[in-house]
Amino acid sequence: MKKISPMVYVFVTTLLLVTITIMCAMDFPFNWVFYLTVLGQILVVVMVYKVLTDDYKTDKTFEHFYEDRPIQPVEVKAQNEEEKLRL
């Protein structure tokens, strides 16, 4: 069985919640909005679980900043960095 990407869960949940917002603005019947909102809340929990438990590996660190706008790491030293603390 093929594994479903967590981004599919994010897309479906977002689409449902945007649809609910549009339905509220268009005065859809309360029961439709209510049941879809309950379904949306369940999907949010499932989405968060799937995203957090996804087996995702990367070699990026916070030093890489954003991938679409890479920056060179800057080394900043404090004035007393060479001193060692004695406890």
N, C-alpha and C positions, 0 to 999 in steps of 0.2 A: 504494500500500500504506500502510495506517495505521500510524503509529509507536506502539510499545508504551511505555507510561509506565514509568519506572524503578521506580515504586512497586509495579508488578505483580511485578517481579523480587524486590523486597524481601519482598513478601507470600508468594510461592511458596517462596522459600528459607527463610523463617522457618517456614512451615507444615511443610515437609519436615523441618527439623531438630527441631522440636517433636515431630513424629510419630516420628522416630528415637528420641528420648528416651523416649517412651511405650512404644515397641516394646522397648527395652532393659529397662524396668521390668517388662514383662509376659513376659519370657523368650522372645521370638521367636527363631526359628532364627538362628544366627550369620551364615549367608550372606546372609539378607535384610538384616540390620542392616549388614553390611559393605558390600554393594553400594549400599545407600541412603546410607551415610555417604560413600562415594566420590562418588556423584552429588551429594550435598550440598556437598562440598568444591569440586566443579566449579562448582556453582551460586553458591557464595559468590564465587568469582573472577569469574564472569560478572556477578553483581550489582554488585560493586564497580566493574568496568569500565563498566557501563551508567550507574551513578549518577555516576561522575566525568566521563564524557564527554557527559552530557546537556547539551543546549543550553538552559540555564535562566538567565533574566535576572531580576533584581530591583533595585528601587531602595532596598531596605532596607540599613542599615549596622549596625555594632555599637552605634551610639548609639540605635537603635530597641529594643534589648534583645529581649524576646520579644513576638511579635505578640499573644498572648492576654493579656498583662499589660504594656501600654505604660507607659513611664515618661518623665518629662520629663528631657531632658539636663541634667546638672549641670556647671557650669564650675568647674574647680578650678585655681587658680594656685599655683605654687610660690613660695617667698619670693624667690628670686633669678631669677625668670622675666624681669624687665626687663633684667637684666644680660646683656651679650653676651659670649660666650666669645672670647677672643683666643688664637689659636694661634701 
